[in-house]
Amino acid sequence: MGLTVIYDGQCAFCASWAERLRRLDKDRRCVFLDGAARRADACALSGASPEALDAALHLVADDGRVYTGYAAIRRLLWIRPLTWPLALLACLPGAIALGDRFYSLVARHRRRSSL
């Protein structure tokens, strides 16, 4: 299972979470791609516009499926058994709608120093 995580490397919040995920990924199932530094590669791989890449985390699975925002977070929670309980909770009825709203709120304010 190969996953490419496309994150905003110019955002300290995003870069710090990408580093946390990198450390959590003990089996090296993920490749981390700074979408800000490698914009053309990130757009080509994900099929997303630069604006879409700026708006949300993108995750590209080895089968070509692209997950964005909260859906990408939910997919990433399955990479380690330690986070599987969170993945299950993230898929409960209502959790997706709440997660999408919360993700959007955090994404809009991610560059503020208080996050």
C-alpha positions in Angstrom: 0.0 0.0 0.0 1.7 3.2 -1.1 0.3 6.6 -0.2 1.6 10.0 -1.2 0.8 12.8 1.3 0.8 16.2 -0.3 1.0 19.0 2.3 1.7 22.7 2.4 5.4 22.9 3.4 5.1 26.7 3.7 2.6 26.3 6.6 4.4 25.6 9.9 1.3 23.8 11.2 1.1 21.6 8.1 4.8 20.8 8.1 4.8 19.9 11.7 1.9 17.5 11.3 3.5 16.0 8.2 6.6 15.3 10.3 4.6 13.7 13.0 2.9 11.5 10.4 6.3 10.6 8.9 7.5 9.4 12.4 4.3 7.4 12.9 4.8 5.7 9.5 7.2 3.0 10.8 6.6 0.8 7.7 7.4 3.7 5.3 4.0 3.3 3.6 3.8 7.0 2.8 5.8 9.4 0.7 5.6 13.0 1.8 5.5 15.7 -0.9 5.7 19.3 -0.1 3.1 20.7 -2.5 4.3 24.2 -2.1 7.9 23.4 -3.0 7.1 20.9 -5.7 3.9 22.4 -7.1 4.0 21.0 -10.6 4.7 17.5 -9.3 1.9 17.7 -6.8 -0.6 19.0 -9.3 0.3 16.3 -11.8 0.2 13.5 -9.3 -3.1 14.6 -7.7 -4.8 16.2 -10.6 -5.6 19.1 -8.4 -5.2 22.8 -9.2 -2.7 24.9 -7.2 -5.7 26.5 -5.4 -7.1 23.1 -4.4 -3.6 22.1 -3.1 -3.5 25.3 -1.0 -6.9 24.6 0.5 -6.5 21.1 1.8 -4.3 18.1 2.4 -4.2 15.7 -0.5 -3.5 12.0 -0.3 -2.9 9.9 -3.4 -3.2 6.1 -3.1 -1.2 3.8 -5.2 -4.4 2.9 -7.1 -4.7 6.6 -8.1 -7.6 7.5 -5.8 -7.2 11.0 -4.4 -8.5 11.9 -0.9 -8.7 15.4 0.3 -9.1 17.1 3.7 -10.8 15.1 6.4 -11.1 12.1 4.0 -7.3 12.1 3.7 -7.0 12.2 7.5 -9.4 9.3 7.9 -7.4 7.3 5.3 -4.1 8.1 7.1 -5.4 6.8 10.4 -5.4 3.3 9.0 -1.6 3.2 8.5 -0.8 2.0 12.0 -2.7 -0.3 14.3 -2.2 2.3 17.1 -4.5 4.7 15.3 -7.2 2.2 14.1 -9.5 3.1 17.0 -9.4 6.7 15.9 -10.1 5.6 12.3 -13.1 3.7 13.4 -14.4 6.7 15.4 -13.8 9.0 12.4 -16.1 6.9 10.3 -19.1 6.8 12.7 -22.4 8.3 11.6 -22.1 12.1 12.0 -18.3 12.0 12.4 -17.7 12.6 8.8 -19.9 15.8 8.6 -18.4 17.1 11.9 -14.9 16.1 10.7 -15.3 17.9 7.4 -16.5 21.1 9.2 -13.7 20.9 11.8 -11.1 20.3 9.1 -12.3 23.3 7.0 -12.1 25.5 10.1 -8.6 24.4 10.9 -7.5 24.7 7.3 -8.8 28.3 7.0 -6.9 29.3 10.1 -3.9 27.0 9.9 -1.3 29.8 9.4 -2.3 31.6 12.6 0.4 31.2 15.2 -2.1 30.0 17.9 -2.8 26.6 16.2 
